[in-house]
Amino acid sequence: MYLAIKDVKPQDNYLLLLTFENGEIRQFDMKPYLDYGIFQELKDLRLFKTVKKSFDSIEWDNEADFDPEVLYQKSLRID
């Protein structure tokens, strides 16, 4: 079982502030992924900031997306 994303806010330094369906707020660092595949395009901060909730996860305007399980497992709880 995984937790769905309820909200996402782009932060400075390629960080994402994620709110999960259980109410947890977690921070996900995108920097380690920016040298791979479609995520390279997100080095453009204007594109990075287009992130939005999409179904149970997140997506950018270039159609890059992330598995919600990975987002949860690789993020740090901040609340």
HELIX and SHEET records of a PDB file:
HELIX    1   1 ASP A   12  TYR A   14  5                                   3    
HELIX    2   2 LYS A   31  TYR A   33  5                                   3    
HELIX    3   3 GLY A   37  LYS A   43  5                                   7    
HELIX    4   4 LEU A   45  PHE A   48  1                                   4    
HELIX    5   5 PRO A   68  GLN A   73  1                                   6    
SHEET    1   A 4 ILE A   5  GLN A  11  0                                        
SHEET    2   A 4 LEU A  15  PHE A  20 -1                                        
SHEET    3   A 4 ILE A  25  ASP A  29 -1                                        
SHEET    4   A 4 LEU A  76  ARG A  77 -1                                        
SHEET    1   B 3 LYS A  52  SER A  54  0                                        
SHEET    2   B 3 SER A  57  GLU A  59 -1                                        
SHEET    3   B 3 ASP A  65  PHE A  66 -1                                        
END                                                                             
